Amino acid sequence: MRSIQMVDLKQQYLHIKSEVDAAIHEVLDSCAFINGKPVQDFAQELAQYLGTKHVVPCANGTDALQISLMALGLQPGDEVITPSFTYVATTEVIALLRLKPVFVEVDPRTFCIDPDAMAKAITPKTKAIVPVHLYGQASAMETIMEIARKHRLPVVEDNAQAIGCDYIFKDGSTKKTGTIGTIGCTSFFPSKNLGAYGDAGAIFTDDDALAEQLKMIANHGQRARYYHDLVGCNSRLDTIQAAVLRIKLRRLDEYAAARQKAADYYNKAFAGHSKITTHVTATYCNHVFHQYTLVLNDVDRNGLNEYLAKKQVPSMIYYPVPAHRQKMFSTFGGMAYQLALTDWLSERVISLPMHTELDEEQLKYITSQVLEFVNH
Ligand SMILES: *Cc1c(COP(=O)(O)O)cnc(C)c1O
């Protein structure tokens, strides 16, 4: 059996090596390392894939979130509602911009922001909402957008974990996650579903004026060369990364299918187990399984993590400490939050290996090792 990785980038690379190597060499030959043609080509191809008007490439997913919030013209102290159960980047950029993160609960079945909790957290100071499509599954965007429209609030989707996910509206129409809100953000960190071979990110919007703002902010607030209208930052997608991403974008749906197949295997293996809640897929979307995450009932979670490691099965806790319990947010009253479901999940989740290269032999071994521990 091939050794099991949390994410097997090497094996995936081997399938596309000749194409990737050639594309990288082409960039080397052109020496157009910054803003080379592949950057614009990739932005166009991604816009077409997502069905969005504008894709603004940038340096990473954290920058994508920061630039998006900067483009909304918020004022220090404005409140931004976001789930506490997420990767730190989502919440960190809010605080970095001197905005006030307002943490709300997630739905423990989908791990995504609870729209009711979100609605209840809205105050006159609320100026934006940042839902996170965690683990590869959409937040309940139709409901979120109804609430946001009623309160005239912009929505910035953190789509770093769910690129390629289809949201299905009540009328049966679909849209890609990241293209439903005012602005969508993604990360191409190597282990993400569409991963570069270094840092990379992008921002999406259908709004022409916002797209201009986003582009300017990502480029030192520059309107025309050496004319700087705004305080911005320097956040670029480099050409080599764009060349790699073009190749992987063409395979993104195939990659999602491979992840879904592995998830099906896990779901079947753990179905009906009294101590394991399998990763549920909401009816309003497909699921692109950035992670496959179990919720354990009455199981020593850290014990399982260590047991699996001894059996050469990697597993991860995403995330052991929710935002409201991070020291980083102590000045934002983080510890005062009562988010019982988020705390409950943080103590019970465990993510199993999930990537495009898992084969049946590996899946069989992983699931049998999990069951071995849980059943004894
Ligand atoms: C990865 C990730 C980010 C940040 O992306 P980087 O490219 O690492 O900056 C933001 N939000 C979520 C939910 C992520 O998973």
The ligand as an SDF file (V2000), in Angstrom:
LIG
                    3D

 15 15  0  0  0  0  0  0  0  0999 V2000
   -6.8010   28.6950    3.5880 C   0  0  0  0  0  0  0  0  0  0  0  0
   -7.8540   29.5710    4.0980 C   0  0  0  0  0  0  0  0  0  0  0  0
   -7.7230   30.9670    4.1130 C   0  0  0  0  0  0  0  0  0  0  0  0
   -6.4390   31.6880    3.8190 C   0  0  0  0  0  0  0  0  0  0  0  0
   -5.8010   31.3900    2.6460 O   0  0  0  0  0  0  0  0  0  0  0  0
   -4.2190   31.6230    2.4970 P   0  0  0  0  0  0  0  0  0  0  0  0
   -4.0080   31.4670    1.0400 O   0  0  0  0  0  0  0  0  0  0  0  0
   -3.5340   30.5880    3.3220 O   0  0  0  0  0  0  0  0  0  0  0  0
   -3.9250   32.9980    2.9540 O   0  0  0  0  0  0  0  0  0  0  0  0
   -8.8060   31.7270    4.5140 C   0  0  0  0  0  0  0  0  0  0  0  0
   -9.9480   31.1460    4.9250 N   0  0  0  0  0  0  0  0  0  0  0  0
  -10.1080   29.8210    4.9530 C   0  0  0  0  0  0  0  0  0  0  0  0
  -11.4110   29.2420    5.4040 C   0  0  0  0  0  0  0  0  0  0  0  0
   -9.0600   28.9760    4.5610 C   0  0  0  0  0  0  0  0  0  0  0  0
   -9.2290   27.6520    4.6110 O   0  0  0  0  0  0  0  0  0  0  0  0
  1  2  1  0
  2  3  1  0
  2 14  2  0
  3  4  1  0
  3 10  2  0
  4  5  1  0
  5  6  1  0
  6  7  2  0
  6  8  1  0
  6  9  1  0
 10 11  1  0
 11 12  2  0
 12 13  1  0
 12 14  1  0
 14 15  1  0
M  END
$$$$
